[in-house]
Amino acid sequence: MEKPYKVLVNNLQEFSIGEKSIQDLDMLPQGEIAYHLLYHNEAFAAEVIEKDFAGRTYTIRINSNTYRVKIASPLDDLIKKMGYSAGSSKALNSVRAPMPGIIIGLNVKKGQEVKKGDSLLILEAMKMENAILSPKDAKIKDIFVSKDATVDKNKLLITLE
């Protein structure tokens, strides 16, 4: 059974869209931001005006109407149910382990300047490597783990200033 994507349009209407619906959409690029869409034998002109990949929000124009679209994948729903938030805009001063695992890479040193989105460390959990990213532009204040350390969920890894 396929898990649908949840799509919120203009913060008013929510839709569930499955992989089959996406595959049924006939879309041809007409430049960098413009597309020609054919859906159920009806043609549409679409343009991507703004895109925020991290926040999964897009502003699109279809024919002459503009829509603000937020897309949540099945993984986003799972992350939310686990009590986390994907792409959180909160700029924290501490970085904690999102799940139990092993630190297999440490990419920063105390005192180092980092930018929002820089990889701070790599956490291996459930045989998957997860890059833990900086939530903001900051300086590394302290590092509380080392390579090969085992960590529990919510363990303090790094503090930022």
URSUL-V155125 format. One record per helix or strand of 2 or more residues. SS is the DSSP state (A for helix, B for strand). FROM is the first residue (numbers start at 0). TO is the last residue. If there is no record, write none. Layout:
SS_FROM_TO, SS_FROM_TO
This chain:
B_4_8, B_12_16, A_18_23, B_25_28, B_33_38, B_41_51, B_56_61, B_64_71, A_73_80, B_93_95, B_100_105, B_112_113, B_118_124, B_127_132, B_137_142, B_149_150, B_155_159
